[in-house]
Amino acid sequence: MKFRYKLGLFVTICIYVFFLGRGCAKPKPPIRALPSGETERIIVDPGSHTITIQTPSGLKTETLPDRPSIFDVQSNGTVKLTVKQFGLEHHVFAGAVLSDSARLGVGIDGIYYKKLDLGVGVADQIGAYTPIVFAKLTYNVKGNIQTGIVYQNNQYIGGIVSVRLF
């Protein structure tokens, strides 16, 4: 496959992932003024993996990855939120890889940044012994469903749709 076709496939997949992620996002709930007697309001949006803390001085929105988050309620009633936005992980995934041919693959994610995951895996065609090793960069679209790009050991760039198993 020529470099210009690889580049075109890469750009097409990136545009697809961007618009798929934007299309799956739910509209944000309306933010109202705090009622009297309340100091803070916490709004969790599981569809877009965000949490919004509303105070009289303004809003603070953080991305909630599917990793542990810590909520500390201070003695004065305020809430302190600690969310790891990047780090190491070990999520097993299975999915379909498409580049020079369609393959089924499994692997493990090793690094995350918000909703992006970086991992490695192996894939093979059904009925043919043509295994490949690949590195993948995926975007968590909704729940455990990921979509993204792969770079294979046979120097092809392709796409992947995968599901986290555990």
C-alpha positions as a Python dict, from the first residue, in 0.01 Angstrom:
ca = {
    (1, 'M'): (0, 0, 0),
    (2, 'K'): (144, 337, -98),
    (3, 'F'): (215, 602, 161),
    (4, 'R'): (-53, 839, 29),
    (5, 'Y'): (-318, 569, 71),
    (6, 'K'): (-197, 498, 425),
    (7, 'L'): (-211, 869, 504),
    (8, 'G'): (-558, 900, 351),
    (9, 'L'): (-683, 602, 555),
    (10, 'F'): (-534, 751, 871),
    (11, 'V'): (-702, 1091, 814),
    (12, 'T'): (-1035, 925, 730),
    (13, 'I'): (-1028, 718, 1049),
    (14, 'C'): (-940, 1023, 1260),
    (15, 'I'): (-1232, 1221, 1114),
    (16, 'Y'): (-1463, 922, 1168),
    (17, 'V'): (-1358, 886, 1533),
    (18, 'F'): (-1401, 1260, 1594),
    (19, 'F'): (-1753, 1276, 1452),
    (20, 'L'): (-1859, 946, 1611),
    (21, 'G'): (-1750, 1074, 1952),
    (22, 'R'): (-1933, 1404, 1903),
    (23, 'G'): (-2248, 1230, 1783),
    (24, 'C'): (-2267, 1001, 2086),
    (25, 'A'): (-2236, 1284, 2338),
    (26, 'K'): (-2561, 1366, 2513),
    (27, 'P'): (-2669, 1725, 2561),
    (28, 'K'): (-2557, 1873, 2891),
    (29, 'P'): (-2819, 1926, 3161),
    (30, 'P'): (-2921, 2287, 3212),
    (31, 'I'): (-2729, 2463, 3488),
    (32, 'R'): (-2960, 2654, 3721),
    (33, 'A'): (-2873, 2897, 3995),
    (34, 'L'): (-2799, 2742, 4332),
    (35, 'P'): (-3096, 2748, 4570),
    (36, 'S'): (-3049, 2942, 4892),
    (37, 'G'): (-2879, 2737, 5160),
    (38, 'E'): (-2675, 2527, 4914),
    (39, 'T'): (-2304, 2590, 4875),
    (40, 'E'): (-2227, 2345, 4594),
    (41, 'R'): (-2401, 2119, 4345),
    (42, 'I'): (-2239, 1813, 4186),
    (43, 'I'): (-2363, 1701, 3842),
    (44, 'V'): (-2234, 1370, 3704),
    (45, 'D'): (-2288, 1301, 3331),
    (46, 'P'): (-2204, 933, 3267),
    (47, 'G'): (-2269, 965, 2892),
    (48, 'S'): (-1983, 1209, 2839),
    (49, 'H'): (-1774, 1096, 3141),
    (50, 'T'): (-1776, 1442, 3300),
    (51, 'I'): (-1847, 1581, 3643),
    (52, 'T'): (-1942, 1942, 3703),
    (53, 'I'): (-1911, 2111, 4041),
    (54, 'Q'): (-2121, 2425, 4061),
    (55, 'T'): (-2038, 2686, 4325),
    (56, 'P'): (-2162, 3044, 4365),
    (57, 'S'): (-1834, 3158, 4206),
    (58, 'G'): (-1867, 2942, 3892),
    (59, 'L'): (-1842, 2596, 3735),
    (60, 'K'): (-1557, 2345, 3739),
    (61, 'T'): (-1584, 2057, 3488),
    (62, 'E'): (-1352, 1755, 3487),
    (63, 'T'): (-1336, 1449, 3265),
    (64, 'L'): (-1403, 1128, 3455),
    (65, 'P'): (-1209, 838, 3311),
    (66, 'D'): (-1323, 490, 3408),
    (67, 'R'): (-1066, 487, 3686),
    (68, 'P'): (-1105, 566, 4057),
    (69, 'S'): (-1191, 925, 4147),
    (70, 'I'): (-1173, 1071, 4497),
    (71, 'F'): (-1434, 1311, 4640),
    (72, 'D'): (-1326, 1478, 4964),
    (73, 'V'): (-1591, 1672, 5155),
    (74, 'Q'): (-1407, 1939, 5352),
    (75, 'S'): (-1512, 2050, 5703),
    (76, 'N'): (-1649, 2378, 5560),
    (77, 'G'): (-1881, 2184, 5325),
    (78, 'T'): (-1686, 2226, 5001),
    (79, 'V'): (-1596, 1931, 4781),
    (80, 'K'): (-1244, 1860, 4659),
    (81, 'L'): (-1224, 1634, 4352),
    (82, 'T'): (-913, 1432, 4264),
    (83, 'V'): (-921, 1263, 3923),
    (84, 'K'): (-625, 1094, 3756),
    (85, 'Q'): (-633, 1210, 3394),
    (86, 'F'): (-350, 982, 3277),
    (87, 'G'): (-165, 675, 3396),
    (88, 'L'): (-103, 304, 3354),
    (89, 'E'): (-377, 45, 3318),
    (90, 'H'): (-436, -316, 3219),
    (91, 'H'): (-767, -361, 3036),
    (92, 'V'): (-807, -663, 2808),
    (93, 'F'): (-989, -597, 2479),
    (94, 'A'): (-1116, -789, 2176),
    (95, 'G'): (-1204, -639, 1842),
    (96, 'A'): (-1200, -627, 1466),
    (97, 'V'): (-893, -488, 1288),
    (98, 'L'): (-918, -369, 928),
    (99, 'S'): (-621, -269, 713),
    (100, 'D'): (-473, -492, 441),
    (101, 'S'): (-737, -752, 536),
    (102, 'A'): (-1000, -803, 807),
    (103, 'R'): (-879, -974, 1122),
    (104, 'L'): (-1003, -1050, 1473),
    (105, 'G'): (-770, -959, 1755),
    (106, 'V'): (-715, -944, 2130),
    (107, 'G'): (-475, -743, 2340),
    (108, 'I'): (-421, -525, 2643),
    (109, 'D'): (-430, -150, 2698),
    (110, 'G'): (-133, -15, 2891),
    (111, 'I'): (-155, 367, 2905),
    (112, 'Y'): (-452, 604, 2920),
    (113, 'Y'): (-511, 978, 2892),
    (114, 'K'): (-871, 1080, 2965),
    (115, 'K'): (-1066, 879, 2703),
    (116, 'L'): (-765, 778, 2487),
    (117, 'D'): (-604, 437, 2535),
    (118, 'L'): (-274, 303, 2402),
    (119, 'G'): (-231, -71, 2381),
    (120, 'V'): (-83, -369, 2198),
    (121, 'G'): (-236, -686, 2063),
    (122, 'V'): (-231, -972, 1815),
    (123, 'A'): (-477, -1045, 1536),
    (124, 'D'): (-534, -1312, 1274),
    (125, 'Q'): (-763, -1384, 982),
    (126, 'I'): (-1027, -1652, 1025),
    (127, 'G'): (-925, -1962, 834),
    (128, 'A'): (-578, -1834, 741),
    (129, 'Y'): (-258, -1830, 941),
    (130, 'T'): (-140, -1470, 894),
    (131, 'P'): (-96, -1337, 1247),
    (132, 'I'): (10, -978, 1308),
    (133, 'V'): (119, -778, 1610),
    (134, 'F'): (-17, -425, 1637),
    (135, 'A'): (-10, -112, 1848),
    (136, 'K'): (-338, 76, 1883),
    (137, 'L'): (-455, 421, 1983),
    (138, 'T'): (-827, 422, 2058),
    (139, 'Y'): (-1092, 664, 2177),
    (140, 'N'): (-1353, 544, 2426),
    (141, 'V'): (-1672, 625, 2235),
    (142, 'K'): (-1936, 496, 2476),
    (143, 'G'): (-1917, 255, 2766),
    (144, 'N'): (-1661, -12, 2681),
    (145, 'I'): (-1669, 47, 2303),
    (146, 'Q'): (-1352, 190, 2151),
    (147, 'T'): (-1258, 291, 1801),
    (148, 'G'): (-925, 406, 1668),
    (149, 'I'): (-617, 335, 1461),
    (150, 'V'): (-360, 56, 1458),
    (151, 'Y'): (-7, 23, 1328),
    (152, 'Q'): (86, -333, 1237),
    (153, 'N'): (419, -515, 1225),
    (154, 'N'): (373, -555, 846),
    (155, 'Q'): (381, -172, 823),
    (156, 'Y'): (12, -120, 747),
    (157, 'I'): (-200, 144, 914),
    (158, 'G'): (-559, 47, 978),
    (159, 'G'): (-861, 89, 1197),
    (160, 'I'): (-1000, -98, 1493),
    (161, 'V'): (-1331, -130, 1670),
    (162, 'S'): (-1289, -301, 2004),
    (163, 'V'): (-1469, -381, 2327),
    (164, 'R'): (-1307, -390, 2669),
    (165, 'L'): (-1365, -726, 2827),
    (166, 'F'): (-1235, -650, 3178),
}
